Amino acid sequence: MRFTTKEDIRAPADFVFGQLSDFDAFEQAARQRGAEVLRLDRLERPTVGQLWEARIVLRNRQRRLLIEMTDYSPPELLQFSATSDGIAARFSVDLIALAPDLTRLALDLDIKPRTVAARLAIQSARLAKGTLKRRFKRRARNYAFELEDRFAAAARDARGQ
């Protein structure tokens, strides 16, 4: 099952990429939503090979996710692979600078089953694919608005206002 969306953000690509590369902030946000997140690597800077283990509750069961950064190409590409309970996923974030202060964010999430049980779970999720697609797009749009607000605040702070 695949989900894709694109959002234009009124902020420079370097700023957007910097926000997307703030993995400490993402870890903290996941923890605030009830996930347990553990960084498994000892890399000091964002780079290929970063590895996380996350435990989340989904459909009333605790799930273990293993997430690895598979591509890191500033300021245009972040790619991750994740595995959990018979499911493999690939998530990619592409940035395209459309103008000095306008960036297109393209998200692509591809989920594939690796077991019969996972195949059944994904098949049942396909029945709700329209709803899931709308949620995916809405969350991407909300995140784009949040990044625009952060950039506007940073620009005001830089001007001393």
C-alpha positions as CSV (number, residue, x, y, z in Angstrom):
1,M,0.0,0.0,0.0
2,R,1.4,3.4,-1.0
3,F,0.7,6.9,0.2
4,T,2.1,10.0,-1.6
5,T,1.5,13.7,-1.2
6,K,3.1,17.0,-2.1
7,E,3.0,20.3,-0.2
8,D,4.5,23.7,-1.0
9,I,6.1,25.4,2.0
10,R,6.9,29.1,2.1
11,A,10.4,28.6,3.5
12,P,13.9,28.0,2.0
13,A,14.9,24.4,1.3
14,D,17.8,24.6,3.7
15,F,15.5,25.6,6.5
16,V,13.0,22.9,5.8
17,F,15.7,20.3,5.5
18,G,17.2,21.4,8.8
19,Q,13.8,21.0,10.5
20,L,13.3,17.6,8.9
21,S,16.8,16.6,10.1
22,D,16.1,17.5,13.8
23,F,15.7,13.9,14.9
24,D,15.8,14.8,18.6
25,A,12.6,16.8,18.1
26,F,10.9,14.0,16.3
27,E,11.9,11.5,19.1
28,Q,10.6,13.9,21.7
29,A,7.3,14.3,19.7
30,A,6.9,10.5,19.5
31,R,7.5,10.2,23.2
32,Q,4.8,12.8,23.9
33,R,2.4,10.7,21.9
34,G,3.1,7.6,24.0
35,A,5.8,5.9,22.0
36,E,9.0,4.6,23.5
37,V,12.0,5.6,21.3
38,L,15.5,4.4,21.6
39,R,18.4,5.5,19.5
40,L,20.5,2.4,18.7
41,D,23.5,4.0,16.8
42,R,26.3,6.2,18.2
43,L,26.5,8.6,15.2
44,E,27.0,12.2,16.2
45,R,25.5,13.8,13.1
46,P,22.6,12.9,10.9
47,T,23.9,10.4,8.3
48,V,23.0,7.1,6.6
49,G,22.9,4.3,9.1
50,Q,21.2,6.1,11.9
51,L,19.0,3.5,13.7
52,W,16.0,3.7,16.1
53,E,13.8,1.3,17.9
54,A,10.3,2.4,18.6
55,R,7.6,0.7,20.5
56,I,4.1,2.0,19.8
57,V,0.5,0.8,20.6
58,L,-1.4,0.2,17.4
59,R,-4.8,-1.7,17.3
60,N,-4.5,-2.4,21.0
61,R,-1.2,-4.2,20.6
62,Q,2.3,-3.1,21.3
63,R,4.4,-3.0,18.1
64,R,8.1,-2.8,17.7
65,L,9.5,-0.8,14.9
66,L,13.1,-0.8,13.7
67,I,13.8,2.3,11.7
68,E,17.0,3.0,9.7
69,M,18.0,6.0,7.7
70,T,19.0,4.7,4.3
71,D,19.7,8.0,2.4
72,Y,20.7,11.4,3.6
73,S,21.4,13.9,0.9
74,P,21.1,17.5,2.1
75,P,19.2,19.6,1.3
76,E,17.0,17.4,-0.9
77,L,16.5,13.8,0.3
78,L,15.9,11.8,3.4
79,Q,14.9,8.1,3.2
80,F,14.1,5.6,5.8
81,S,13.3,1.9,6.0
82,A,11.2,0.4,8.8
83,T,10.3,-3.1,9.7
84,S,7.7,-4.4,12.2
85,D,5.7,-7.6,12.8
86,G,5.9,-8.9,9.2
87,I,5.6,-5.4,7.6
88,A,8.4,-3.6,5.7
89,A,8.0,0.1,4.9
90,R,10.0,2.7,3.0
91,F,9.5,6.4,3.6
92,S,11.1,9.1,1.5
93,V,11.1,12.8,1.9
94,D,12.1,14.8,-1.2
95,L,12.6,18.6,-1.2
96,I,12.6,20.7,-4.3
97,A,13.5,24.4,-4.2
98,L,11.0,26.1,-6.3
99,A,12.2,29.6,-5.4
100,P,14.5,31.0,-2.8
101,D,11.7,31.0,-0.2
102,L,9.5,28.3,-1.6
103,T,10.1,24.5,-1.2
104,R,8.0,21.6,-2.4
105,L,7.9,18.7,0.1
106,A,7.1,15.4,-1.5
107,L,6.4,12.4,0.8
108,D,6.2,8.8,-0.3
109,L,5.3,5.9,2.1
110,D,5.3,2.4,0.7
111,I,4.2,-0.4,3.0
112,K,4.6,-4.1,2.1
113,P,3.6,-7.2,3.9
114,R,6.1,-9.9,4.6
115,T,3.9,-12.5,6.2
116,V,0.4,-13.9,5.6
117,A,-0.9,-12.2,8.8
118,A,0.5,-8.8,7.6
119,R,-1.0,-9.4,4.2
120,L,-4.4,-9.8,5.8
121,A,-3.9,-6.7,7.9
122,I,-2.9,-4.6,4.9
123,Q,-5.8,-6.0,2.8
124,S,-8.3,-4.9,5.5
125,A,-6.6,-1.5,5.6
126,R,-7.1,-1.1,1.9
127,L,-10.9,-1.0,2.6
128,A,-10.2,2.3,4.5
129,K,-7.5,3.6,2.1
130,G,-9.5,6.7,1.2
131,T,-9.7,7.7,4.8
132,L,-6.0,6.8,5.4
133,K,-4.9,8.9,2.4
134,R,-6.9,11.9,3.6
135,R,-5.2,11.6,7.0
136,F,-1.8,11.3,5.5
137,K,-2.4,14.4,3.3
138,R,-3.9,16.4,6.2
139,R,-0.9,15.6,8.5
140,A,1.5,16.6,5.8
141,R,-0.4,19.8,5.2
142,N,-0.5,20.6,8.9
143,Y,3.3,20.0,9.2
144,A,3.9,22.3,6.2
145,F,1.9,25.0,7.9
146,E,3.9,24.4,11.1
147,L,7.2,24.8,9.2
148,E,6.0,28.0,7.6
149,D,5.2,29.4,11.1
150,R,8.6,28.3,12.4
151,F,10.3,30.0,9.5
152,A,8.3,33.2,9.9
153,A,9.1,33.3,13.6
154,A,12.8,32.7,12.9
155,A,12.8,35.5,10.3
156,R,11.1,37.9,12.8
157,D,13.7,37.0,15.4
158,A,16.5,37.6,12.9
159,R,15.1,41.0,12.2
160,G,14.9,41.7,16.0
161,Q,11.2,42.1,16.2
